[in-house]
Amino acid sequence: MTSEIGIDDLPIRDELRGKSPYGAPQLDVPVRLNTNENPYPLPEPLVERIAERVREAARTLNRYPDRDAVELRTALAAYLTRTAGHEVGPQQVWAANGSNEVLQQLLQTFAGPGRLAIGFEPSYSMHGLIARGTGTGWISGPRREDFRIDTEAATAAIAEHRPDVVFVTSPNNPTGTAVDAGTVLALHEAAQAAKPSLVVVDEAYVEFSHRPSLLPLIEGRPNLVVSRTMSKAFGAAGLRLGYLAAHPAVVDAVQLVRLPYHLSAVTQATALAALEHTDTLLGYVEALKAERDRLVAELLAAGYEVTESDANFVQFGRFEDAHAVWRSILDRGVLVRDNGVPGWLRVTAGTPQENDAFLDAVRALKKEQSS
C-alpha cells in the first residue's frame, strides 16, 4: 500500500509549486461550448482521404517519418501564401504537435532560465504556463478596460523589463479582440530597442477574424514570428498540428531543440489530407463567423454586455458572480467557459441548434434575474 503523497511532496521545481495544469471541464452535457472547437465533423470525402493517406503511411511505419516534414511545410506555406496575402516559402515554415509545442520550442530556443517573457493579460494562459515550464520568467503586461492592448503602457513595460520574448495574441483569447498592425509594429520596435527580443504573434483564431492576417509583417523583421494552428479553422483539434511562419533563421534555430522525429508519419499524412480540402473547411469557417455574429447580436438584445469578437467565441457579461452564472447556465444543459476574467464568461460559436440552446438558457436566466 502506497502512502498518500502529493505533488508538493515531490522534488519539483519551485516555480511549479502551487500551480494548476491547463484544462477546461469536460462534462457530459447536451451542449458543450467551452473549448472553442469547430463543432462540425470533418466532411466524409476528407475522412476518406485521411484514411487513404494514413494507409499509405502505415506501410512504412517501421521507418522514422520525415524529420523535417518537408512536404507538409511546403503545403502549409502554399496555404499561407494563398490566404494571408504574403508569399511564404517552406523554409519559412515550421510545424509541431499543436501550436503549444511550437510556442514551447520558441521559448526553449529564445528564452529559458535567466530570461523573461511578457504577455498582455487576460490572454491565452498557456503562454505563461509554457514560460514557467521552460524556466522562463513571466511578466503580465497591461490591457485597457476594453481589453485592447494599451500601446503606450505596453511599450513602457517592454522598455522597463527588457523581455526576451513578447507575446501578442490576435484575435485574443479569451476576449476575442484583434490587434491592429500599428500596435504590433510599435511593440516590435520597442522590443528591438530594448534587447532585441523575439515577438510572437499568436494567430490561432485568425481565420475567423474580420481583419487580415498580420503575417505580412514578418517581411524584413527576422525577430517577428506568427504562429498558427489547424485545431480551430480546420476543425482538427484532435490532430494536434500547429505551425509558425518566420525568417528561415528562426526555423533553423527551433530545430536545435526539437525532439527527433517529433511529427509522426500519421500526423503528417492527416494534415496533408486536410490541406487538400481547405476550401471546404473554410466554408465552415464562414458559417461559424455568421453564427458568432448572431450570438453577439442576440446577447446584446437580451441585455448582456459583449466584447467585440474576431474569433469563434464571444466573451459576455457583466456579472457580480460569473461562476454562479456559469453554474446556472450549466444547470440548463449548456457548458460555457469560466476563464477567471472577473465578471465575464466565454461561449464558443457552435452549430445553429447549439447556439439556440445557449441563447434560450441565457434569456431564461435574464428573465429569472429580472423577475
N, C-alpha and C positions, 0 to 999 in steps of 0.2 A: 504493500500500500504506500503510495507516494504521499509525502506531506504537502500541505497546501502552500504553494509558492506563487507569488505574483510577479508581475514584470519588474516592480521596484526591488524585488529581492535578487534580481539578476544583475550582473556587472555591465549593464547597458551604458551607453554614453550619457553624460549628464544632461545634454541639451534635449534628449528624448524623454526624459523622466516627466511624468505627469501629462504627456501629450496623448491625443487620441488619433487613431488611424482615420484616414479619409473614408467616407462612405455615406450612403443615403439609405433610409429604411426600405427594406424590400418586403412589403406586407402584401398579403393575399386579399386584395380588394378589387371590386369590379373595374375601377378606373384608376390607372396609375399615371400620373402626370408630374412626376417629381425628379426625373433624371435626364430630361432634355433629349431623350431618344427620339428617333424618327419612328412614328407609330405604324408606318406602312411596311408590311413584309416585302422582301425582295420579289420582283416580278418573276414569274415562272421561267421565262426564257433565260434570265440571268442565273437562276438557280441551276438550270440545266447546263449553262456554260461553265459555271463554277465546278459542277460535277465533272465535266469533260476535262477541264484544266487540272483539277486535283487528281483525276485518274491518270493523266499523263505524268504528273509529278510523282505519283505513287510508284511508278515503275522504276524510279531511280532514288528512292528514299534510303537505299543502302549507301548512298553517297551524300556528302555535305552539299547544302544548297549554294547557289552563287553568293559568296560572302559580300559582294559589292552590289548585289541586286540591280545590275545594270539595266536589264530590260524593264524592270519596274520603275526605276528612276527616270528612264527615258520616257515612259508613258506618263508619269506624273509631270514631267517637265512640259510635255505636249499639252496636257490638261491645263496647267497654269498659263502657258502661253496663249491658249485659246480663250480662256475665261477671265484672266486678270489684266489683260491689256498690256502685257510686258513679256518680251521674249526671254525665255529661260532655257538653258541647256542642261542636260543630265548631270554635268559636272558641278552644277549649282544646287543640286537637289540631294537630300539625304533622307532615308526612311528608316523607321524603327517601330517597335511594338507599342503603338499608340503615341500620341503627341507627348504624353507624360515621359516616355523613355527618351524622346527627342530632347525635351527640356532637361531631363536628368543628365544626358550626355553633354549638353551645353554647359551645365553647372559644373560637372566633373572636369571639363576642359578649361573653362574660363573663371571658375570660382573655387570653392573648397575652403579648407581651414585657413584662417587668417584673412579671408576675403569676404566681401559684402555683396548682397543683392538687395534691391529695393523694388517694391511693387506698391500700387496705389489702391488702398483697400477702402471699402469692400471690393474684392476681386476674387479671382479663382484661387481657392485656398490651397491648391496643390503647389502653387509657386512657392509659398512659404514652407510647406511640408517637404518638398523636394530639396529646398535650400538647406533645411535642417538635416535632412538625410545625407547630404553631401558635405556636412560640416561647414556650410556657408552661413555667415551671419545674416540675419534678416532684418530689414527696416521697413516699417509700414509708412508709406508716404500719404500725403493728404489728398482728399477729394472735396469738391464743393457740396453744398447742401443738396443740389440736384443730381449728385453722383457723378458729375463730369470731373475730369482732372483739372485742378486749379494749376494752370501752366506756370504762373509766377511762383506759387508756393512749391510746386514740384521741381522746377529748375533750381530754386534756392536750396531745397533738400539735397538735390544731386550735388550741388556745389559744396554743401556743408559736409556730407558724408562720403563723397567720392567713391560710390559703389563700383564694383567690378562688373556687375550685370544689372540692367534696368529692364523690368517687365512692364509692358504696355498691353492691355487686353482689349481688343476691338473686334466685334462687339464685346462689351464687358459682361462677365458672369459673376454675380447673379443679377445685375441691374439691367442688362440689355443695351446700355448706352454705347454708341460708337464713338471713336476718337477720330478727329479730323487730321489731315496730313500736316497742317501747320503745327499742331500740338506735338506730333511725333517728331517733326523736324526740330522744334525747339528743345525737346528733351534730348534728342540725339546730339545737338550742338552742345548742350550743357554737359552731357556725358563725355564728349570728346575733349572738352576743355578741362574737365576735372581730372581725367585719369590717363588715357582714354578708356572707355568702357564698352562692353557689348550691350546693344539694345535689342531686346527680343520682343517682337510684336506677335502676340498670340491671337491668331485669326481662326480659332476653332469654329466659329459660327458665321464666318464672313459670307458664305453663300446665301444666308438669309437676310443680309443687310440691304438697306436702300442705298448705301454708299458704295463706291468702288473699293476694290482691294487696295491696301497700302503697299502691295508688292512692288510696284514701280519704284518705290523709294530706295530699294536696295542698290539701284544703279549708282555706281561711284561711291558707295558707302560700305566698305568692307566690314564694318563693325555693326551693321544692321542686319537682323535676321527676321524672317517671317516664318512662323510655324503654323501648320495646318493639321487636320485630322480627316479620316474617312468615316468616323463614327457618326457624324451628325447628318450632313447633306447627303452622303452616300448610303445612309441607313445601314451602316455596317459596324455598329458598336461592338458586336461580338467578334469582329475580325481583329481588332486591336492593331490598327495601322495608322501611324502618324508620319509626318514628313516636314521638312523645312526647306526653304529656299534662301540662298545667301551667296556670298562670294565663294568661288571654288576653294579658297584658302580655309574658310570656315569648315567646309565639308571635309577637307583633308584633316583639319585639326580634330574634329569629333571622332574620327576613326582611330585616334590614339587611345581612346577609352572604350570604344565599342567592344562588346564581348564577341568572341569568334563565332562566325556564322549565326549572328543574332536573329536574323529573319528566316524563319523556316521556309522550306520549299512550298509547303501548303499555304502559308500566309501569302507568299509572293504570287502564287498561282491564283488565289482567290481575289487578291487586289487587282491583278491584271484583268481578270474577268469583269470585275465591277467597272473598271475604267473603260471597257468596251461598251458599256451601257450608260455612259454619262448622261446623254440627252434624256433618256427615260427617267433616271434618278433625279435629275434637276427639274423635271416636270413635277415630281412630288414636292420638291422644294417650293415651287411656285404656289402649289395648293396649300402648303403649310404657312407660307407668308400671308396668304389671304385669310387663313384661319386665325393666325396671330393677330392680324389687324381687326378681325371680328371680335376677338377676345378683348382687345383694348377698348373698342367702341362700346361693347356690352358692359364691361366693368365700369366704365365712366358713366354710362347711362344708369347703372344700378347704384351709383353714389360712391364708388370707390376711387381712390387716387391711384394713378398708374404712372410708372416711369416709362418714358419713351423707349421703345424696344426696336433694335435692329437684329434681334436673334430669333430663335424659335421658341422663345419663352417670354413671359411677361411678369414683371415684379409689380405687386399690387398691395395696397394698404389704405390708410394707415391704421394700426391697431394699438390699443393700450397693451394688450397681451397677445402678441402674434401667435405664440404657441397654443394658447387656448382656442384661438380661431382655427388654427391648423387642425386641432383635435375635433372641433365641431364640423369642419369640412370632411374629415376622415370618417366621422360617425355617419355621414351621409353617403359613404361609399366611394369617396374620391380622395386620392392621396396626392397632395401637393408638397412643396419643399419649404421647410423652415430652415433657412440658411443662417439664422442667427443675426440677421440685419435687423436692428431694433425697429419694430413697428411694421415690418414688411414680410410678405410671403412671395413665393415664386411658383408659377404654374407653367408647365410645358404645353405648347400647342399640340394637341392630339388630332384624332380624326374628328369630323363634324359631330358624330354621336358622342364621343368622349367629351368634347368641349361643351356640348349641350348639357351633359350630366353635371359638369363642373359649374356651368352658369346657373343651372337650376339650384344647385347647392348654395352658391353664394347669394343668389337672390333670396332664397328662403332664409338664409342666415340674416341678411339685412332686414328682412321683414320681421323676423323674430326679435331682432335688437330694437327695432323702432316701435314695437307694439307694447 
